[in-house]
């Protein structure tokens, strides 16, 4: 990178003062390619995302002034708003499930829905669609129009039922028997950097063991229904 290019970098913006400022920033990103946005910060776009899965989300966080970092709080703590990037196809339809949060395997059996990580994460979300089809080069993928979402009573009822069923399995020591087929909107999938990663789990006899890390994910059917309420998507 040349000195001139380094000098053209934009500084990271301060955290947004209010929701209106956050929405204004998000609206300004719509239509930009990832290469155009990355250039503002002097960042290099990876040729693929297999070893850079957090690149898109991290870039959008940087552009919008998210300040939570790795803390277990919403990405915009002062606004209590979570940020989720959503890979979509050219028609705006989600192409994969959406990670919500990791699962505290030894604690979840003692947690109520109202205090759960899932509810805290999904209570209010800024969804930012980004082209995610594999036949589109990463650098050329474009950012779509953002959507501010607040958890509705109807969505919460289904998510709560899913969460209670899935958490019940874990609390009873059946974490290894869980599959991605359970849950209408919410599902559990492995969440690990590599196959050797392990976390402490509790089996059906209450004995600790080394379990594969797990995470809660939203099914594409949920995110598609969310987008359909606000945008015209192909059916």
Secondary structure, DSSP 8 states (H G I E B T S, - for coil): --HHHHHT--------SSHHHHHHHHHHHTT-BHHHHHHHTT----S-STT-TTHHHHHHHHHHT---TTSSS-SBTTTTBEEEEEEE-TTS-B-S-EEEEE--TTTGGG--GGG-HHHHHHSEEEEEEEE--TTS-GGG-BB---EEEE--HHHHHHHHHHHHHHHHHHHTT-GGG--TTS-SSEEEEE--SSTT--EEEE-TTS-EEEE--EEEEE-HHHHHHHHHTTS----
